[in-house]
Amino acid sequence: MQTMDRSFERVDRQLKATAGNGSQSAMPFLAAVGDVQRLPADVLATVTFNGCLIEAARHCGKEDQEIADEIHICHGYMSRFMRGVAQQWAKRLVAFMRATQSLAPLQWIAREMGCEVVVRDSRAAEVAALRARLTELEHAA
């Protein structure tokens, strides 16, 4: 039985700078959402998912490279992300929505599933997150 040469090992295509950073680790799922922009319903009905990403980026006032830096992906990968060719994991989408302060991608997903997006009061979300953390700490002790 022959073994494969080490040169044929799986290559990690993700940049080392993105591995293990805050956007790739646990996020509080009830974190407060700042002032976010919503995509108008008439626009939402006519755009694709990639169109939502483009609209979000266009209206936030940041260059794609600035957004890429905030969501911890390389600039070249950002181009693929915006075209829908790259992996658009939930955590990465959340980071994108926070960087652009836009709910457009979430609105598109909700619309496709027959749902609506309701933004919680940020204080209520913060209290819920703190209660969840307190419960977690009490159970761990």
C-alpha positions in Angstrom: 0.0 0.0 0.0 1.4 3.3 -1.0 1.0 6.5 0.9 0.4 9.9 -0.7 3.1 12.4 -0.9 2.7 15.2 1.6 2.5 17.7 -1.3 -1.1 16.3 -1.9 -2.4 17.3 1.5 -5.6 19.4 1.6 -4.9 23.1 1.2 -6.7 25.5 3.4 -7.9 28.3 1.0 -9.0 30.6 3.8 -6.5 33.3 4.7 -4.6 32.6 7.9 -5.6 36.1 9.2 -9.3 35.0 9.1 -8.9 31.7 11.0 -10.0 32.0 14.5 -10.9 35.7 14.5 -13.9 37.1 16.3 -16.2 36.9 13.2 -15.5 33.1 12.9 -16.0 32.4 16.6 -19.1 32.4 18.8 -21.3 35.5 18.5 -24.1 36.4 20.8 -27.1 35.6 18.7 -29.2 38.2 20.5 -26.7 41.0 20.2 -28.2 44.5 19.8 -28.6 45.7 16.3 -27.7 49.3 15.7 -29.5 51.7 13.4 -29.9 49.6 10.3 -31.2 50.3 6.9 -34.0 48.3 5.3 -34.4 47.7 1.6 -37.7 49.1 0.3 -40.3 46.4 -0.4 -40.6 47.3 -4.1 -36.8 47.0 -4.6 -36.7 43.8 -2.5 -39.2 42.2 -4.8 -37.1 42.8 -7.9 -33.5 42.0 -6.8 -31.6 38.8 -6.5 -29.7 37.9 -3.3 -26.5 39.3 -4.9 -28.5 42.4 -5.7 -29.3 42.8 -2.0 -25.6 42.5 -1.2 -24.8 45.2 -3.8 -27.5 47.5 -2.6 -26.4 47.1 1.0 -22.8 47.9 0.1 -23.8 50.8 -2.1 -25.9 52.5 0.5 -23.4 52.1 3.4 -20.9 54.6 2.0 -18.0 52.2 2.3 -15.8 50.7 -0.4 -15.8 47.0 -0.9 -12.3 46.8 0.4 -13.3 48.5 3.7 -16.2 46.0 4.1 -13.9 43.1 3.4 -11.5 44.3 6.1 -14.4 44.6 8.6 -15.7 41.1 7.8 -12.1 39.7 7.8 -11.9 38.4 4.2 -9.3 39.3 1.6 -10.2 41.9 -1.0 -10.1 39.4 -3.9 -12.5 37.1 -2.0 -14.8 40.0 -1.4 -15.4 40.2 -5.1 -16.4 36.6 -5.2 -18.6 37.1 -2.1 -20.5 39.9 -3.8 -21.0 37.8 -6.9 -22.3 34.8 -4.9 -19.4 32.6 -5.9 -17.8 32.6 -2.4 -19.1 30.9 0.7 -21.7 33.1 2.3 -22.0 31.5 5.7 -24.4 32.8 8.2 -21.7 34.3 10.5 -20.1 36.0 7.5 -23.5 37.4 6.4 -24.1 38.7 9.9 -20.7 40.4 9.8 -21.5 41.8 6.4 -24.9 43.2 7.6 -23.2 44.8 10.7 -20.4 46.3 8.5 -23.0 47.7 6.0 -25.7 48.4 8.7 -28.2 46.9 6.3 -30.8 44.2 6.7 -31.2 43.7 2.9 -29.7 40.1 2.8 -31.8 39.1 5.8 -34.9 40.6 4.3 -34.3 38.8 1.0 -33.9 35.4 2.8 -37.0 36.1 4.9 -39.0 37.0 1.8 -38.0 33.8 0.1 -39.2 31.8 3.1 -42.5 33.7 3.3 -41.4 35.6 6.5 -41.0 39.2 7.7 -38.1 40.7 9.5 -38.9 42.4 12.8 -36.2 44.4 14.5 -36.2 44.1 18.2 -35.7 46.9 20.6 -31.9 47.0 21.1 -32.3 47.3 24.9 -34.6 44.2 25.0 -32.1 42.3 22.9 -29.2 43.3 25.2 -31.2 42.3 28.3 -32.1 38.9 26.7 -28.4 38.3 25.8 -27.3 39.1 29.3 -29.9 36.8 30.9 -28.9 34.0 28.5 -25.3 34.5 29.5 -26.2 34.6 33.2 -28.1 31.4 32.9 -25.2 29.8 31.1 -22.8 30.8 33.8 -25.2 29.6 36.6 -25.4 26.2 34.9 -21.7 26.0 34.5 -21.0 26.6 38.2 
